[in-house]
Amino acid sequence: MEFYKFSKDSGKRISKFDSNFIMSRIIQTDKATNIGCMHLDQNGIVGFHQAVVPQLLVVITGDGYVRNDSEEYFKVQSGDAVFWEKDEWHETKSDKGLTAIVIESVELNPSLFMPLKK
């Protein structure tokens, strides 16, 4: 399990075409990719299971906890991204609620685009 950040301070200012915004890149793929938006309500949980393909959880709002095959939970919040390799056991839960983008593909390599969270 790896933790990344995509918050505003990890992005780059874009000024091309008279633009003025910050872009925090997340991922790029050439192969089939599934992208979804996951909504965990209060006390929501994505049960403990193995990742079918590499998976990236990109937390948009709220906060929660994640774990891999260890018993230790790690807090995640808006601006955090969590990466699990294929076959890695994992779980996500939230006490207050959490919304996240989930990206699944055989060729995910988030380290090319996002800094590791310290």
C-alpha positions, 0 to 999 in steps of 0.5 A, spaced: 500 500 500 502 506 497 500 513 499 500 519 494 497 526 495 494 530 489 492 536 493 493 543 490 500 544 493 502 538 489 500 541 482 503 545 477 500 552 475 497 552 468 497 558 464 497 556 456 491 558 452 490 564 457 489 559 463 490 560 470 489 554 474 493 549 478 493 541 475 494 536 480 496 530 475 493 523 477 494 517 472 495 516 465 493 509 461 493 506 454 490 500 456 482 499 458 481 503 465 475 503 469 473 509 473 468 510 478 466 515 484 465 511 490 460 514 496 461 511 503 455 514 507 456 514 515 459 508 517 460 505 510 465 500 509 468 497 502 469 490 505 476 486 506 478 483 499 483 482 494 484 487 488 483 484 482 487 489 478 492 495 481 487 500 484 487 507 486 483 510 491 483 518 490 479 521 496 475 527 494 471 529 500 471 526 507 475 522 511 476 515 513 481 509 514 484 504 509 488 498 511 492 492 507 493 485 510 495 488 516 491 489 522 493 497 522 488 502 519 491 508 516 487 515 516 486 518 509 482 525 507 481 529 501 487 530 497 490 523 499 490 517 494 492 510 496 494 505 491 494 497 492 497 492 487 493 486 484 492 481 489 493 486 495 488 485 500 485 491 502 479 495 506 476 502 506 471 505 511 469 511 514 465 514 520 463 520 517 462 519 510 467 519 504 467 520 497 472 517 492 474 516 485 476 509 484 481 507 478 482 500 476 487 498 470 492 493 469 497 499 468 497 504 473 503 507 476 501 513 480 508 514 482 509 517 475 505 523 476 504 524 484 509 525 490 508 520 495 505 522 502 510 524 507 
